[in-house]
């Protein structure tokens, strides 16, 4: 099985640097890293150029012009470039536990997608993390919110990892993995969803509609989220409508997805 780590980013090279440093420290590396860049300025490209030579695996930078929050479009562009069997997807503001990649690979199953949680770093502590380029954390650290999530239990964690054929409000696109063929089968991300807040849930719901089971993983595949102010949601009326229709009508393929890319 070949794997790709897919990282989404936008104009925060200081955070992306820590993400990549934590990837470099993984106990198991993916076969490649693909960075889906939703229109960052030159500083992000310069960072990637500087760091990619430090990796023993390919690091690809997929970029398009900044025309607002178009994460679904840049993700589809990245998906078209990926040739690996399995995709582990994260955001460009999460620092990975050293076994993050290993855990996703170990827990992968056919006809299943995985999703995990994240531990948030407090605002003041996040400043220290960025300034000092900290990439290792212990669950007793007072700078963490919900520290219990940071307890690493690779064996006992198996008992917490439950499968479901229903949607989960716990899903986060910053910590999920899935088979490339399954993403292609549902036509990737829905590009009608412009703006933050709906793209991951719609993607996951269509996987469920297509018969792909979800599995929530806890106390493994741990990641730490660097604090930042939350972006406003996109068109909530349109987003809610698409989510409701997708669930009610058991839609698997979006009309405006991978195949509509120019």
C-alpha positions, 0 to 999 in steps of 0.5 A: 500500500502506498500512502500520501500525506495531503496537507492543506494550507493558506498563508501561514508559513510559520505554522506550516513549518512546524507541521513539516518538521513534525512530519520529518520526525515521523516513525513511519513516513508516507510515500509522498507529501502533497501540499494543497495551497489555496493561494498563499503568497510567495513566503509559503512557496519559499518555505516549502522549497527550503524544507523539501530537500530535507525529506527523503520523499517527494514533496509536491506543492499544488498552488492556485491563485487566491480568489477567496476560500476555495479549499474544495477546488485546491483539494480536487487539484491535489487529488488529481495529482496523487497516485498513492492508494491511501491518503492521510489528510491534515491541515497546515496548522496541526503538529503531529505525534511521532506515530501519526502516520504509522497509526493511520496506516496500521488502522486502515481497512478496506471500505473504511475511512478514518477520522480522529480528533485534535488537541488544541493549544491555548492561545498564549502557549501557541505563541510560545510554540511558534516562537520556539518551534516546539513539536513535541508535547506531553499530555500533562502540559498545561498549555493543552486543552482537553489534555486527556486526548493526548494520552497515547494508547496504541493497544488500548486505543483499539477498544475506542475505535468504533465503526459506524454507517452514520454521520458523526459531528466529531469529524474533522478534515484535519485528521482523516484518511481514506482510499484514493479510489473511494474519493474518486468514486464520489467525484472528490470534493463538492466545489459548490461549497465555497467558504469554510465549514461544510466541505469535510462533512459533505465529503464524508457523508457521500462516502457513507452514502456510497457504502464506505464505513467510518471509523473514529480513532481515539488515543492514536493518530494524535495531533496538536492544533495551533491556536488561531481565530476561527474563520467565518463560515461560508454561505450557511444557507447553501451549505445547509441545503447541500448537506440536507439534500446529500443526506436525505437523497443518499447522494454519492457523486457531486456534480461539480467535483473532480470531473469538472476541473479544467 
